[in-house]
Amino acid sequence: MTASNDIRGLASGLAALSICESLILEMTYRKMLGHQEVINLIADAVAAHQAGATIDRDSELNAEIIRILECVLTNSHAAQHGLKPPTDV
């Protein structure tokens, strides 16, 4: 993959992430999703990447995605309970 393709791939992933984030925020704002439903969505994403890490050649990428998603879950839990989230993301 060329550097140009790497940038396109990264940009595509970040664009998709931005869309998903906006949808989740809007659905939460409109009270279509509660905090627990958002947690469940993120937990489902973790599970999907855990499964992918065992069958995919790019297990290092899946492991990093899992690490990030687990940080999001930890930070969400901390915020819900008025705690300061960890800063090691």
C-alpha positions as a Markdown table, in Angstrom:
| # | Residue | x | y | z |
|---|---|---|---|---|
| 1 | Met | 0.0 | 0.0 | 0.0 |
| 2 | Thr | 1.4 | 3.4 | -0.9 |
| 3 | Ala | 1.4 | 6.4 | 1.4 |
| 4 | Ser | -1.4 | 7.9 | -0.5 |
| 5 | Asn | -3.5 | 4.8 | 0.0 |
| 6 | Asp | -2.6 | 4.7 | 3.7 |
| 7 | Ile | -3.9 | 8.3 | 4.0 |
| 8 | Arg | -7.1 | 7.4 | 2.2 |
| 9 | Gly | -7.6 | 4.4 | 4.3 |
| 10 | Leu | -7.0 | 6.4 | 7.5 |
| 11 | Ala | -9.3 | 9.2 | 6.3 |
| 12 | Ser | -12.1 | 6.8 | 5.4 |
| 13 | Gly | -11.9 | 5.2 | 8.9 |
| 14 | Leu | -11.9 | 8.6 | 10.6 |
| 15 | Ala | -14.8 | 9.8 | 8.5 |
| 16 | Ala | -16.8 | 6.7 | 9.4 |
| 17 | Leu | -15.9 | 7.2 | 13.1 |
| 18 | Ser | -17.1 | 10.9 | 12.9 |
| 19 | Ile | -20.4 | 9.9 | 11.4 |
| 20 | Cys | -21.0 | 7.2 | 14.0 |
| 21 | Glu | -20.0 | 9.6 | 16.8 |
| 22 | Ser | -22.4 | 12.2 | 15.5 |
| 23 | Leu | -25.2 | 9.7 | 15.2 |
| 24 | Ile | -24.7 | 8.4 | 18.8 |
| 25 | Leu | -24.5 | 11.9 | 20.2 |
| 26 | Glu | -27.7 | 13.0 | 18.3 |
| 27 | Met | -29.6 | 9.9 | 19.3 |
| 28 | Thr | -28.5 | 10.4 | 23.0 |
| 29 | Tyr | -29.5 | 14.1 | 22.8 |
| 30 | Arg | -32.9 | 13.1 | 21.5 |
| 31 | Lys | -33.2 | 10.5 | 24.2 |
| 32 | Met | -33.4 | 7.7 | 21.6 |
| 33 | Leu | -30.4 | 6.0 | 23.3 |
| 34 | Gly | -29.6 | 6.0 | 26.9 |
| 35 | His | -26.2 | 5.7 | 28.5 |
| 36 | Gln | -26.4 | 1.9 | 28.9 |
| 37 | Glu | -27.4 | 1.4 | 25.2 |
| 38 | Val | -24.3 | 3.4 | 24.2 |
| 39 | Ile | -22.2 | 1.3 | 26.5 |
| 40 | Asn | -23.7 | -1.8 | 24.9 |
| 41 | Leu | -22.9 | -0.6 | 21.4 |
| 42 | Ile | -19.3 | 0.0 | 22.4 |
| 43 | Ala | -19.1 | -3.4 | 24.1 |
| 44 | Asp | -20.4 | -5.0 | 20.9 |
| 45 | Ala | -17.7 | -3.3 | 18.9 |
| 46 | Val | -15.1 | -4.7 | 21.4 |
| 47 | Ala | -16.5 | -8.2 | 21.0 |
| 48 | Ala | -16.5 | -7.9 | 17.2 |
| 49 | His | -12.8 | -6.9 | 17.2 |
| 50 | Gln | -11.9 | -9.6 | 19.7 |
| 51 | Ala | -13.4 | -12.1 | 17.3 |
| 52 | Gly | -11.6 | -10.5 | 14.4 |
| 53 | Ala | -8.3 | -10.6 | 16.3 |
| 54 | Thr | -8.4 | -14.4 | 16.4 |
| 55 | Ile | -9.2 | -14.9 | 12.7 |
| 56 | Asp | -7.7 | -11.8 | 11.0 |
| 57 | Arg | -4.1 | -11.4 | 9.8 |
| 58 | Asp | -4.1 | -7.9 | 11.2 |
| 59 | Ser | -4.5 | -8.8 | 14.9 |
| 60 | Glu | -2.2 | -6.0 | 16.0 |
| 61 | Leu | -4.7 | -3.5 | 14.5 |
| 62 | Asn | -7.6 | -5.2 | 16.2 |
| 63 | Ala | -5.7 | -5.3 | 19.5 |
| 64 | Glu | -5.2 | -1.5 | 19.3 |
| 65 | Ile | -8.9 | -0.9 | 18.4 |
| 66 | Ile | -9.9 | -3.0 | 21.4 |
| 67 | Arg | -7.5 | -1.0 | 23.7 |
| 68 | Ile | -9.1 | 2.3 | 22.5 |
| 69 | Leu | -12.6 | 1.1 | 22.9 |
| 70 | Glu | -11.9 | -0.3 | 26.3 |
| 71 | Cys | -10.5 | 3.1 | 27.3 |
| 72 | Val | -13.8 | 4.7 | 26.0 |
| 73 | Leu | -15.7 | 2.3 | 28.2 |
| 74 | Thr | -13.5 | 3.1 | 31.2 |
| 75 | Asn | -13.8 | 6.8 | 30.7 |
| 76 | Ser | -17.6 | 6.6 | 30.2 |
| 77 | His | -17.9 | 4.7 | 33.5 |
| 78 | Ala | -15.7 | 7.2 | 35.3 |
| 79 | Ala | -17.7 | 10.1 | 33.9 |
| 80 | Gln | -21.0 | 8.5 | 34.9 |
| 81 | His | -19.8 | 8.3 | 38.5 |
| 82 | Gly | -18.2 | 11.7 | 38.6 |
| 83 | Leu | -14.6 | 10.4 | 38.6 |
| 84 | Lys | -11.7 | 11.8 | 36.7 |
| 85 | Pro | -11.0 | 9.4 | 33.8 |
| 86 | Pro | -7.5 | 8.0 | 33.3 |
| 87 | Thr | -5.2 | 9.9 | 30.9 |
| 88 | Asp | -3.3 | 6.9 | 29.4 |
| 89 | Val | -5.2 | 6.7 | 26.1 |
